[in-house]
Amino acid sequence: MKISTIPKLYRNVRRWQEIIVVLRRYGLADWLSRLQLDFIRDWLKDESGIPLSSYSRESRVRMALTELGPTFIKLGQVLSLRPDLVGSALATELQLLQTQVPPDPYESVQLIIQTELGMKVEEAFAFFDPEPMASASIGQVHKATLRDGTQVVVKVQHENIQSKVREDMEVLAGLAGLADRIPELAAWQPKILVEQLSKTLKRELSFTRELNNLQVFTTQFASFSDVRIPKPYPKLSTSHVLTMERLEGQSISQFMSSTPEDPAQRERELSRIPRRAAELYLEMIFSAGIYHADPHPGNVLILPDGTLGLLDFGMVGRIDDSLRETIEEMLLAVSSSDAMLLTSLIKRVGRPPIRLDDSALSIDVADLISTYGSQPLDSFDVAGVLNDMTDILHQHRISLPPQTAMLIKTLVTLEGTIRQLNPRFSLLEVMQPFFKKMWLRRLSPRRQVRRMRRIYVELEGLLEKMPGQVSGLMELVRQGKLDVHLSHRGLSPSINRLVLGLLTSSLLMGSSVLLAFKVPPLLFITGGPMGVKDLSLFGLLGFSASMLVSFRLWLAINKSGHLDPASEQQED
C-alpha cells in the first residue's frame, strides 16, 4: 500500500463501513436460501417485509446498488450497458434501476442559479416552478417560462454532488483493486468498469456536454420534419445549469394506456410511429454516425401533432466507419446464416481471453445462427439474437469495446420500446433498405478512394520506419546486446511449491538426525509414555513442522487438481 493512499482510506472509512454492511446483508441470502431453517432465513427482509432469500441474485444486486446511493446506481446503469461482461439477465435487471434522490430545497436551487447565471431566478425567468418535476442522481428538473413566453425546463445540479461523487469514486477504485485479485470478479474487469464509470460521471457532472449534444442533434436533424429535439438556450446554461425547450407530449406508456378518440386514427399511428422511430435511429446509426443512446419509453415522446420528441441527451453514442461496418457485417451474417463469418467477426471486434476455446465458440455461434437464421423476416427478433450473442460473449469471457456494447444495447432497447407500440414490429425488416445502402456505400468509388488513401498513408509510415527499426535491431545483434525475455505464465506457484518441498525434506532429514543422535536438550530423560526416552526437543519441533508443511503442500496440490497425471490430462 502506498503512503499517499492512507489519507483517502481514513477519509472514506465511514463510507467503506456502509458499503460492507450493505453488501454483507444482501450477500447473506445466497447461503440462507439453501438452509432448511425458515425462521433464520426470514430474519433478513426488505422494506416490504419480504425475505431477501426469496429474491434472485440479479434482484439483490439491483437492491444493494439502489441502497448504496447515486454513484452506485450509476455503476449499475453502466453495467446494464455491458451484457457481454455481466450477462443479459443481470443487465436486464439493472435497467430497472431508477435514481430517485430527495430534491434540494428551493433556496439551494436559487443560490446555484444565481451563482451560475449571474442573475436571480426572477430576472432570468418569468416563471420558475419551485417544485421539481423529477430529481435524479446528478440534478433535478424544474418547469420554467422565459421572458418571451417560451416554455422550458431547467436542470440544476445538486448541491455538493461533486464532492459526494469524488468520495464514492475513491471507494470504488479501492473496491476495484480488491476485486481484481479475486478470479470470479476479475472476469468482470472491475478496474475498466470503474474507469468507464468515472468518465461517464465526469461527463454528466458537466451539463456543457449535454448542451453540445443538443446543439449537434438540432443541426444534424433539422431537415427531419417528424422529430423534435429540445432547443437549448446557451445563454441560460452553464456546466451546472441547463435550460432547454419543454416538449409537451405523452410517453409511449401513457400513449398506449390512453383512450383513443378516433380508433381508426390510432391504428394508423400505431403503424406509422414505430416504423418512423426505427428509421430515425437507423439513420442516426448507419448514416450520421451519432445517435441518441437511451431510447427507453420514458425518453421518447409522442407529441400532439404525431411527431416524435427525444429527451435526455446526456448519453450519446458515436461510431466510426470501422465499427459501423463491423456491426453491419454482424447483422448480415445473422440474416444470411453465415456462422463462420459471425465467429470471425466476434473474435475480431472483441477481446478474447488467452485460452479461448475456438471450437466451443464456433458451436455456440452455429447454434445461435440455426435458432434465428430460420425466422421469417417480418417477425425476426433482433433483441433476442443480440441478447443471446452477448450471453455467448459473457460465457466465453470475450469483452467488447464500450462503444460496441453501447450500440448493441441501444438496438435492444429500441426494439423493446417500439414493440410496446406494435408487438409484431420487426426491426430487421426496416433494416433491409439500409443493408442495400450499406453495400452501395461500400462499393462506391468515393469510399474505395478514401480506403486506398488510408492504406497508402499507413503503408507509407510503415515503410519509413521499417529500415531504421531493422537497422537498429541488426546493430543490437552485432553488439550482442539483444535480450530475449521469456514470461512463464502460471509457473511461479509450481516453483514455489518445489522450493518449499525441498526445504521441507531438508528439515525432515535434519530433524531425523537430531532425533537419532539424541541432540540435547532432551525430553523424557527418565522415561516417557510408550517407552519414549531421550527425545531431542529441536528434533521433535523440526519433525512436527515438516509434517505440518507437508500436509499443507498436499492440500494445495490436491486442490489444484494436479495430484496425479490422470487429473491433469482430464483438465486439459
C-alpha positions as CSV (number, residue, x, y, z in Angstrom):
1,M,0.0,0.0,0.0
2,K,1.3,3.4,-0.9
3,I,1.6,6.0,1.9
4,S,-0.4,8.5,-0.3
5,T,-3.5,6.3,-0.2
6,I,-3.7,6.3,3.6
7,P,-5.5,9.8,3.8
8,K,-8.1,8.5,1.3
9,L,-8.7,5.4,3.3
10,Y,-9.0,7.4,6.5
11,R,-11.3,10.0,4.9
12,N,-13.6,7.3,3.4
13,V,-13.6,4.8,6.3
14,R,-17.3,5.5,7.2
15,R,-18.4,5.0,3.6
16,W,-16.4,1.7,3.4
17,Q,-18.3,0.5,6.5
18,E,-21.6,1.4,5.0
19,I,-20.8,-0.5,1.7
20,I,-19.5,-3.6,3.6
21,V,-22.7,-3.7,5.7
22,V,-25.0,-3.4,2.7
23,L,-23.0,-6.0,0.6
24,R,-22.9,-8.4,3.5
25,R,-26.6,-8.0,4.1
26,Y,-27.6,-8.8,0.5
27,G,-24.9,-11.4,0.0
28,L,-26.1,-13.5,3.1
29,A,-29.2,-14.5,1.2
30,D,-27.1,-16.8,-1.0
31,W,-26.4,-19.3,1.8
32,L,-29.6,-18.6,3.7
33,S,-31.6,-19.7,0.7
34,R,-30.0,-23.2,1.0
35,L,-30.9,-23.6,4.6
36,Q,-34.0,-25.5,5.8
37,L,-34.4,-23.3,8.8
38,D,-37.2,-21.0,7.8
39,F,-37.1,-18.9,10.9
40,I,-33.4,-18.0,10.2
41,R,-34.0,-17.3,6.5
42,D,-36.8,-14.9,7.3
43,W,-34.7,-12.7,9.6
44,L,-33.4,-10.5,6.7
45,K,-36.2,-8.7,4.9
46,D,-36.7,-5.8,2.5
47,E,-38.7,-2.7,3.2
48,S,-42.0,-4.5,2.3
49,G,-41.2,-7.4,4.7
50,I,-40.3,-9.9,2.0
51,P,-37.3,-12.2,2.9
52,L,-34.2,-11.3,0.9
53,S,-33.6,-15.0,0.3
54,S,-36.7,-15.2,-1.9
55,Y,-35.2,-12.7,-4.4
56,S,-33.0,-13.8,-7.3
57,R,-29.3,-12.9,-7.3
58,E,-29.9,-10.3,-10.0
59,S,-32.6,-8.6,-8.0
60,R,-30.5,-8.5,-4.9
61,V,-27.6,-6.9,-6.8
62,R,-30.0,-4.2,-8.0
63,M,-31.4,-3.7,-4.5
64,A,-27.9,-3.4,-3.0
65,L,-26.9,-0.8,-5.6
66,T,-30.1,1.2,-5.0
67,E,-29.4,1.3,-1.3
68,L,-25.8,2.4,-1.7
69,G,-26.9,5.6,-3.5
70,P,-26.5,7.6,-6.7
71,T,-22.9,6.7,-7.6
72,F,-23.5,3.0,-7.3
73,I,-26.8,3.3,-9.2
74,K,-24.8,4.9,-12.0
75,L,-22.4,1.9,-11.7
76,G,-25.4,-0.4,-12.2
77,Q,-26.6,1.7,-15.2
78,V,-23.1,1.4,-16.8
79,L,-23.1,-2.4,-16.1
80,S,-26.6,-2.6,-17.8
81,L,-24.8,-1.5,-21.0
82,R,-22.3,-4.3,-20.7
83,P,-24.2,-7.6,-21.0
84,D,-21.0,-9.1,-22.5
85,L,-19.4,-8.7,-19.1
86,V,-22.3,-9.4,-16.7
87,G,-24.7,-11.4,-18.8
88,S,-28.0,-10.4,-20.3
89,A,-30.1,-11.5,-17.2
90,L,-28.2,-9.1,-14.8
91,A,-28.0,-6.4,-17.5
92,T,-31.8,-6.5,-18.0
93,E,-32.4,-6.4,-14.2
94,L,-30.1,-3.4,-13.8
95,Q,-32.1,-1.5,-16.4
96,L,-34.8,-1.2,-13.7
97,L,-32.6,1.0,-11.6
98,Q,-34.3,4.3,-11.1
99,T,-32.5,7.1,-9.4
100,Q,-34.9,8.9,-7.1
101,V,-32.9,11.3,-5.0
102,P,-34.6,13.7,-2.5
103,P,-34.7,17.1,-4.1
104,D,-32.7,20.1,-2.8
105,P,-34.6,22.9,-1.2
106,Y,-35.7,25.7,-3.4
107,E,-33.3,28.1,-1.6
108,S,-30.3,26.0,-2.7
109,V,-31.6,25.9,-6.3
110,Q,-32.0,29.7,-6.3
111,L,-28.4,30.1,-5.0
112,I,-26.9,27.8,-7.6
113,I,-28.8,29.6,-10.5
114,Q,-27.8,33.0,-9.2
115,T,-24.1,31.9,-8.9
116,E,-24.0,30.2,-12.3
117,L,-26.1,32.7,-14.4
118,G,-25.0,35.8,-12.6
119,M,-28.7,36.9,-12.1
120,K,-31.6,36.0,-9.8
121,V,-34.2,33.5,-10.8
122,E,-36.8,36.2,-11.1
123,E,-34.5,38.1,-13.5
124,A,-33.8,35.1,-15.7
125,F,-37.3,33.6,-15.9
126,A,-40.8,35.0,-16.0
127,F,-41.9,31.9,-14.1
128,F,-40.0,29.2,-12.2
129,D,-41.8,26.3,-10.5
130,P,-40.2,25.8,-7.1
131,E,-41.4,22.2,-7.1
132,P,-39.2,19.9,-9.3
133,M,-40.6,17.7,-12.0
134,A,-38.1,15.0,-11.1
135,S,-34.9,14.6,-9.1
136,A,-32.2,12.2,-10.2
137,S,-28.6,11.4,-9.1
138,I,-26.9,14.4,-10.6
139,G,-29.6,17.1,-10.6
140,Q,-33.2,18.0,-10.6
141,V,-35.6,19.4,-13.2
142,H,-37.9,22.4,-12.9
143,K,-40.5,23.8,-15.2
144,A,-40.0,27.5,-16.2
145,T,-41.1,30.2,-18.6
146,L,-38.7,32.6,-20.4
147,R,-39.4,36.3,-20.7
148,D,-40.7,35.8,-24.2
149,G,-43.2,33.2,-23.0
150,T,-41.3,30.1,-24.2
151,Q,-42.0,27.0,-22.1
152,V,-38.7,25.5,-20.9
153,V,-37.3,23.0,-18.4
154,V,-34.2,23.8,-16.3
155,K,-31.8,21.2,-15.0
156,V,-30.0,22.2,-11.8
157,Q,-27.1,20.2,-10.4
158,H,-27.5,19.0,-6.8
159,E,-25.6,20.9,-4.1
160,N,-22.2,19.3,-3.2
161,I,-22.8,16.5,-5.7
162,Q,-19.2,16.7,-6.9
163,S,-17.6,16.0,-3.5
164,K,-20.0,13.1,-2.9
165,V,-19.2,11.5,-6.3
166,R,-15.5,12.0,-5.7
167,E,-15.7,10.2,-2.4
168,D,-17.6,7.3,-3.9
169,M,-15.3,7.0,-6.8
170,E,-12.3,6.8,-4.4
171,V,-14.1,3.9,-2.6
172,L,-15.0,2.2,-5.9
173,A,-11.4,2.4,-7.1
174,G,-10.3,0.7,-3.9
175,L,-13.0,-2.0,-4.3
176,A,-12.0,-2.5,-7.9
177,G,-8.4,-3.1,-6.8
178,L,-9.6,-5.7,-4.3
179,A,-12.0,-7.3,-6.8
180,D,-9.2,-7.6,-9.4
181,R,-7.5,-10.1,-7.1
182,I,-10.5,-12.4,-7.0
183,P,-10.7,-14.6,-10.1
184,E,-14.6,-14.7,-10.1
185,L,-14.7,-10.9,-10.0
186,A,-11.7,-10.2,-12.1
187,A,-13.5,-11.6,-15.2
188,W,-15.8,-8.5,-14.9
189,Q,-12.7,-6.3,-15.4
190,P,-13.6,-4.1,-12.4
191,K,-10.8,-1.5,-13.0
192,I,-12.0,-0.9,-16.6
193,L,-15.6,-0.6,-15.4
194,V,-14.7,1.9,-12.7
195,E,-12.7,3.9,-15.2
196,Q,-15.6,3.9,-17.6
197,L,-18.0,4.9,-14.8
198,S,-15.6,7.7,-13.8
199,K,-15.6,9.1,-17.4
200,T,-19.4,8.8,-17.5
201,L,-19.8,10.7,-14.2
202,K,-17.3,13.4,-15.2
203,R,-19.3,14.0,-18.4
204,E,-22.6,14.1,-16.5
205,L,-21.3,16.4,-13.8
206,S,-20.9,19.0,-16.5
207,F,-24.0,19.9,-18.4
208,T,-21.9,21.5,-21.1
209,R,-21.5,18.2,-22.9
210,E,-25.3,17.7,-23.0
211,L,-25.7,21.2,-24.2
212,N,-23.3,20.5,-27.1
213,N,-25.1,17.3,-27.9
214,L,-28.4,19.1,-28.1
215,Q,-26.8,21.7,-30.4
216,V,-25.3,19.0,-32.7
217,F,-28.6,17.0,-32.9
218,T,-30.6,20.1,-33.5
219,T,-28.4,21.0,-36.5
220,Q,-27.9,17.4,-37.8
221,F,-31.6,16.5,-37.9
222,A,-33.1,19.9,-38.7
223,S,-34.5,18.5,-42.0
224,F,-36.4,15.8,-40.3
225,S,-40.0,17.2,-40.0
226,D,-41.4,14.4,-37.8
227,V,-38.9,14.5,-35.0
228,R,-38.3,17.2,-32.4
229,I,-35.1,17.8,-30.5
230,P,-35.4,20.2,-27.5
231,K,-33.9,23.6,-28.4
232,P,-31.1,24.5,-26.0
233,Y,-30.5,28.0,-24.6
234,P,-26.8,28.5,-24.2
235,K,-27.1,32.0,-22.6
236,L,-29.1,30.4,-19.8
237,S,-26.9,27.3,-19.4
238,T,-23.6,26.6,-17.7
239,S,-21.8,23.4,-16.5
240,H,-24.2,23.3,-13.5
241,V,-27.4,24.6,-15.1
242,L,-29.0,23.6,-18.4
243,T,-32.0,25.3,-20.0
244,M,-33.9,23.7,-22.9
245,E,-37.2,23.7,-24.6
246,R,-40.0,21.9,-23.0
247,L,-41.7,19.3,-25.2
248,E,-45.4,18.6,-24.2
249,G,-46.4,15.1,-25.2
250,Q,-47.1,11.6,-24.0
251,S,-44.6,8.9,-23.2
252,I,-45.2,5.6,-25.0
253,S,-46.6,4.0,-21.9
254,Q,-49.1,7.0,-21.5
255,F,-50.0,6.9,-25.1
256,M,-50.8,3.1,-25.0
257,S,-52.9,3.4,-21.8
258,S,-54.9,6.5,-23.0
259,T,-58.3,6.1,-24.6
260,P,-58.3,7.0,-28.3
261,E,-60.9,9.5,-29.6
262,D,-60.6,8.1,-33.1
263,P,-59.7,4.3,-33.1
264,A,-59.0,4.3,-36.8
265,Q,-56.5,7.2,-36.4
266,R,-54.9,5.3,-33.5
267,E,-54.4,2.3,-35.7
268,R,-52.7,4.4,-38.4
269,E,-50.4,6.0,-35.8
270,L,-49.5,2.5,-34.3
271,S,-48.4,1.5,-37.8
272,R,-46.6,4.8,-38.7
273,I,-44.8,5.8,-35.5
274,P,-42.9,2.5,-34.9
275,R,-41.6,2.5,-38.4
276,R,-40.6,6.2,-38.3
277,A,-38.9,5.7,-35.0
278,A,-36.9,2.8,-36.3
279,E,-35.9,4.6,-39.5
280,L,-34.8,7.6,-37.4
281,Y,-32.5,5.6,-35.2
282,L,-31.1,3.6,-38.1
283,E,-30.4,6.8,-39.9
284,M,-28.6,8.1,-36.9
285,I,-26.5,4.9,-36.5
286,F,-25.7,3.9,-40.1
287,S,-25.6,7.3,-41.8
288,A,-24.9,10.1,-39.3
289,G,-22.6,8.1,-37.0
290,I,-24.1,9.8,-33.9
291,Y,-27.1,8.5,-32.1
292,H,-29.3,9.0,-29.0
293,A,-28.2,6.1,-26.9
294,D,-31.0,5.8,-24.4
295,P,-34.3,5.2,-26.3
296,H,-36.3,3.7,-23.4
297,P,-40.0,4.5,-23.4
298,G,-39.7,7.5,-21.0
299,N,-37.3,9.3,-23.3
300,V,-39.4,9.0,-26.5
301,L,-42.5,11.3,-26.5
302,I,-45.4,11.3,-28.9
303,L,-46.3,14.9,-29.4
304,P,-49.9,16.1,-30.1
305,D,-49.2,16.5,-33.8
306,G,-47.9,12.9,-34.1
307,T,-44.2,13.8,-34.3
308,L,-41.6,12.1,-32.1
309,G,-39.8,14.0,-29.3
310,L,-36.5,12.8,-27.9
311,L,-35.4,13.6,-24.3
312,D,-32.2,13.2,-22.3
313,F,-29.1,13.7,-24.5
314,G,-26.6,13.0,-21.7
315,M,-25.9,9.6,-23.2
316,V,-24.9,9.8,-26.8
317,G,-23.1,7.2,-28.9
318,R,-20.6,7.9,-31.7
319,I,-19.3,5.3,-34.1
320,D,-16.6,5.4,-36.8
321,D,-16.6,3.8,-40.2
322,S,-14.8,0.7,-38.9
323,L,-17.3,0.0,-36.1
324,R,-20.3,0.7,-38.4
325,E,-19.0,-1.8,-41.0
326,T,-18.4,-4.4,-38.3
327,I,-22.0,-4.1,-36.9
328,E,-23.3,-4.2,-40.5
329,E,-21.4,-7.4,-41.2
330,M,-22.6,-9.0,-38.0
331,L,-26.3,-8.3,-38.8
332,L,-25.7,-9.5,-42.4
333,A,-24.0,-12.7,-41.1
334,V,-27.0,-13.5,-38.9
335,S,-29.6,-12.7,-41.6
336,S,-27.7,-14.8,-44.1
337,S,-27.0,-17.7,-41.7
338,D,-23.2,-17.4,-42.0
339,A,-21.8,-18.9,-38.8
340,M,-18.2,-18.8,-39.8
341,L,-18.3,-15.1,-40.7
342,L,-20.0,-14.2,-37.4
343,T,-17.5,-16.2,-35.4
344,S,-14.6,-14.4,-37.1
345,L,-16.2,-11.0,-36.6
346,I,-16.8,-11.7,-32.9
347,K,-13.1,-12.6,-32.4
348,R,-12.0,-9.5,-34.4
349,V,-14.2,-6.9,-32.7
350,G,-13.9,-8.4,-29.1
351,R,-11.1,-9.0,-26.7
352,P,-11.0,-12.8,-26.4
353,P,-9.1,-14.4,-23.5
354,I,-5.8,-16.1,-24.0
355,R,-7.2,-19.6,-23.6
356,L,-10.3,-19.2,-25.8
357,D,-11.9,-22.5,-26.9
358,D,-12.4,-21.8,-30.6
359,S,-14.4,-25.0,-31.2
360,A,-16.8,-24.3,-28.4
361,L,-17.3,-20.7,-29.6
362,S,-18.0,-21.9,-33.1
363,I,-20.5,-24.4,-31.9
364,D,-22.4,-21.8,-29.8
365,V,-22.4,-19.3,-32.7
366,A,-23.6,-22.0,-35.1
367,D,-26.4,-22.9,-32.7
368,L,-27.3,-19.2,-32.5
369,I,-27.5,-19.0,-36.3
370,S,-29.6,-22.1,-36.5
371,T,-32.1,-20.7,-34.0
372,Y,-32.5,-17.3,-35.5
373,G,-31.5,-17.9,-39.2
374,S,-34.8,-19.6,-40.0
375,Q,-37.0,-16.9,-38.6
376,P,-39.1,-15.1,-41.2
377,L,-38.1,-11.5,-41.9
378,D,-41.3,-9.9,-40.7
379,S,-41.0,-11.5,-37.2
380,F,-37.2,-11.6,-36.7
381,D,-36.3,-11.0,-33.1
382,V,-33.3,-8.6,-33.2
383,A,-33.3,-8.1,-29.5
384,G,-33.3,-11.8,-28.9
385,V,-30.4,-12.5,-31.2
386,L,-28.3,-9.6,-29.7
387,N,-29.1,-10.7,-26.2
388,D,-28.1,-14.3,-26.9
389,M,-25.0,-13.2,-28.7
390,T,-23.9,-11.2,-25.6
391,D,-24.6,-14.2,-23.5
392,I,-22.2,-16.2,-25.6
393,L,-19.6,-13.4,-25.2
394,H,-20.1,-13.5,-21.5
395,Q,-19.8,-17.3,-21.4
396,H,-16.5,-17.3,-23.3
397,R,-15.2,-14.2,-21.4
398,I,-15.0,-12.1,-24.6
399,S,-15.4,-8.4,-23.8
400,L,-16.5,-5.8,-26.3
401,P,-15.3,-2.2,-26.7
402,P,-17.6,0.2,-24.8
403,Q,-19.0,1.8,-27.9
404,T,-19.8,-1.6,-29.5
405,A,-21.6,-2.7,-26.3
406,M,-23.5,0.6,-26.1
407,L,-24.6,0.3,-29.7
408,I,-25.9,-3.3,-29.2
409,K,-27.7,-2.2,-26.0
410,T,-29.3,0.7,-27.9
411,L,-30.6,-1.6,-30.6
412,V,-32.1,-4.0,-28.0
413,T,-33.7,-1.1,-26.1
414,L,-35.0,0.4,-29.3
415,E,-36.8,-2.8,-30.4
416,G,-38.3,-3.2,-26.9
417,T,-39.6,0.3,-26.9
418,I,-41.0,0.0,-30.4
419,R,-42.7,-3.3,-29.6
420,Q,-44.7,-1.6,-26.9
421,L,-46.5,0.2,-29.7
422,N,-46.6,-2.8,-32.1
423,P,-45.7,-6.2,-30.8
424,R,-45.5,-7.6,-34.3
425,F,-43.0,-5.0,-35.5
426,S,-39.7,-6.3,-37.0
427,L,-36.7,-4.0,-36.8
428,L,-34.8,-6.2,-39.2
429,E,-37.4,-5.6,-41.9
430,V,-36.8,-1.9,-41.6
431,M,-33.1,-2.6,-41.8
432,Q,-33.3,-4.2,-45.3
433,P,-33.2,-0.9,-47.2
434,F,-30.2,0.1,-45.1
435,F,-28.5,-3.1,-46.0
436,K,-28.7,-2.2,-49.7
437,K,-27.4,1.3,-48.9
438,M,-24.5,-0.4,-47.0
439,W,-23.4,-2.4,-50.0
440,L,-23.8,0.5,-52.3
441,R,-21.7,2.7,-50.0
442,R,-19.0,0.0,-49.7
443,L,-18.8,-0.3,-53.5
444,S,-18.9,3.4,-54.1
445,P,-15.7,4.9,-55.8
446,R,-15.6,7.6,-53.1
447,R,-15.3,5.1,-50.3
448,Q,-12.7,3.0,-52.2
449,V,-10.6,6.1,-52.8
450,R,-10.8,7.0,-49.2
451,R,-9.9,3.5,-48.1
452,M,-6.9,3.3,-50.5
453,R,-5.7,6.7,-49.3
454,R,-5.8,5.4,-45.7
455,I,-4.0,2.3,-46.6
456,Y,-1.4,4.3,-48.5
457,V,-0.8,6.6,-45.5
458,E,-0.4,3.6,-43.2
459,L,1.9,1.8,-45.6
460,E,4.0,4.9,-46.2
461,G,4.5,5.3,-42.5
462,L,5.5,1.7,-42.1
463,L,8.0,1.9,-45.0
464,E,9.5,5.0,-43.5
465,K,10.0,3.4,-40.0
466,M,11.0,-0.1,-41.1
467,P,14.6,0.5,-42.4
468,G,15.6,2.3,-39.2
469,Q,14.0,-0.3,-37.0
470,V,15.6,-3.2,-38.9
471,S,18.9,-1.4,-38.8
472,G,18.7,-0.8,-35.1
473,L,17.8,-4.5,-34.5
474,M,20.8,-5.7,-36.6
475,E,23.1,-3.3,-34.6
476,L,21.9,-4.8,-31.3
477,V,22.6,-8.3,-32.7
478,R,26.0,-7.3,-33.9
479,Q,26.9,-5.8,-30.5
480,G,25.5,-8.8,-28.6
481,K,23.0,-6.6,-26.7
482,L,19.8,-8.3,-28.0
483,D,18.0,-9.7,-25.0
484,V,15.1,-12.1,-25.2
485,H,12.7,-12.1,-22.2
486,L,10.6,-15.1,-21.6
487,S,7.5,-14.9,-19.4
488,H,6.2,-18.2,-17.9
489,R,2.5,-17.8,-17.1
490,G,1.4,-19.8,-14.1
491,L,4.9,-21.2,-13.4
492,S,5.6,-19.3,-10.1
493,P,3.3,-21.3,-7.9
494,S,4.9,-24.6,-9.1
495,I,8.4,-23.3,-8.5
496,N,7.4,-22.0,-5.0
497,R,5.9,-25.5,-4.2
498,L,9.1,-27.2,-5.5
499,V,11.4,-25.0,-3.3
500,L,9.1,-25.4,-0.3
501,G,9.1,-29.2,-0.8
502,L,12.9,-29.2,-0.9
503,L,13.2,-27.2,2.3
504,T,10.6,-29.4,4.0
505,S,12.5,-32.6,3.0
506,S,15.8,-31.0,4.3
507,L,14.0,-30.0,7.6
508,L,12.7,-33.6,7.9
509,M,16.1,-35.1,7.3
510,G,17.8,-32.7,9.8
511,S,15.2,-33.4,12.4
512,S,15.6,-37.1,12.0
513,V,19.4,-36.8,12.5
514,L,18.8,-34.8,15.7
515,L,16.4,-37.4,17.0
516,A,18.6,-40.3,16.1
517,F,21.7,-38.8,17.8
518,K,19.7,-37.5,20.8
519,V,21.0,-34.0,20.5
520,P,20.2,-32.0,23.7
521,P,18.1,-30.5,25.1
522,L,16.3,-33.8,25.7
523,L,12.8,-34.7,26.8
524,F,11.7,-37.7,28.9
525,I,15.2,-38.4,30.3
526,T,13.8,-40.8,32.9
527,G,11.3,-42.3,30.5
528,G,8.0,-41.3,29.0
529,P,4.8,-42.7,27.6
530,M,5.0,-45.8,25.3
531,G,8.7,-46.2,26.3
532,V,9.8,-42.9,24.7
533,K,13.2,-41.8,26.2
534,D,15.9,-39.1,25.5
535,L,13.8,-37.3,22.8
536,S,15.6,-34.3,21.2
537,L,13.5,-31.2,21.6
538,F,14.8,-29.5,18.5
539,G,14.4,-32.7,16.5
540,L,10.8,-33.1,17.7
541,L,10.0,-29.4,16.8
542,G,11.6,-29.8,13.3
543,F,9.9,-33.1,12.7
544,S,6.4,-31.6,13.6
545,A,7.0,-28.5,11.5
546,S,8.0,-30.6,8.5
547,M,4.9,-32.8,8.9
548,L,2.6,-29.7,9.0
549,V,4.2,-28.1,5.9
550,S,4.0,-31.4,4.1
551,F,0.3,-31.7,4.9
552,R,-0.2,-28.1,3.7
553,L,1.6,-28.9,0.4
554,W,-0.5,-31.9,-0.1
555,L,-3.7,-29.9,0.3
556,A,-2.5,-27.2,-2.1
557,I,-1.6,-29.8,-4.8
558,N,-4.8,-31.7,-4.3
559,K,-6.9,-28.5,-4.6
560,S,-5.2,-27.6,-7.9
561,G,-6.3,-30.8,-9.4
562,H,-2.8,-31.9,-10.4
563,L,-2.1,-34.5,-7.8
564,D,-1.6,-37.2,-10.4
565,P,-1.2,-37.4,-14.3
566,A,-4.7,-38.6,-14.8
567,S,-6.3,-35.5,-13.2
568,E,-4.0,-33.2,-15.3
569,Q,-5.0,-34.9,-18.5
570,Q,-8.6,-34.8,-17.5
571,E,-8.4,-31.0,-17.0
572,D,-6.6,-30.5,-20.3
